[in-house]
């Protein structure tokens, strides 16, 4: 959740970065906390853009994080979708597509992460559901003031302006 959800972001010039979220990355890095991105990318499966376009957005994000002194440890993306136009990505359900926990489980296995000590920061309920299914206890649903009340019992709704404090509080509890 480092960029605005604009549907199918695939051109760097159309991407809007979220400064409050970007600032968390170097802070986590400084504490030895792995930072990763797990993202549904049905736009690839739907044929709206390709992997190089996705990569160009990731380069933009990486540069923004590096400018703040941080780094992203891993990125996993799921192109699968029931309505995919690209046949190899057409699946009714795929264990990597959130709300399934597959991307989280794969990253935890690969990097040796302790999910019981992890946190998911996301802007969709499907992010929170995937984190809950993976056993992540700290789940922050981020949004603007009119979206904060749309959270459910499985997460803590938090406005962007309170993101750093909410993340610190979730780990001190």
HELIX and SHEET records of a PDB file:
HELIX    1   1 UNK A   12  UNK A   14  5                                   3    
HELIX    2   2 UNK A   19  UNK A   30  1                                  12    
HELIX    3   3 UNK A   42  UNK A   45  1                                   4    
HELIX    4   4 UNK A   51  UNK A   67  1                                  17    
HELIX    5   5 UNK A   87  UNK A   89  5                                   3    
HELIX    6   6 UNK A  102  UNK A  111  1                                  10    
HELIX    7   7 UNK A  115  UNK A  117  5                                   3    
HELIX    8   8 UNK A  125  UNK A  134  1                                  10    
HELIX    9   9 UNK A  148  UNK A  150  5                                   3    
HELIX   10  10 UNK A  160  UNK A  162  5                                   3    
HELIX   11  11 UNK A  163  UNK A  172  1                                  10    
SHEET    1   A 2 UNK A  36  UNK A  40  0                                        
SHEET    2   A 2 UNK A  74  UNK A  78  1                                        
SHEET    1   B 3 UNK A 119  UNK A 122  0                                        
SHEET    2   B 3 UNK A 138  UNK A 143  1                                        
SHEET    3   B 3 UNK A 156  UNK A 159  1                                        
END                                                                             
